[in-house]
Amino acid sequence: MKGTDQLPKSIRKAIRYIKQDAPEQKLLDIQGLLNRSIEERMTKSKVGCK
């Protein structure tokens, strides 16, 4: 995906927050939350699981 135009508005706003305003500790919290959420979703849909 070349840009964020195809993403939902809430994701675009989150990306903007991460790039501009988020303090370092919040970045670590957000990263952990996103990684866990993606892993759970991939496990549920069996994407990437062989």
Buried (B, 14 or more C-beta within 10 A) or exposed (E): EEEEEEEEEEEBEBEEEBEEEBEEEEEEEBEEEEEEEEEEEEEEEEEEEE
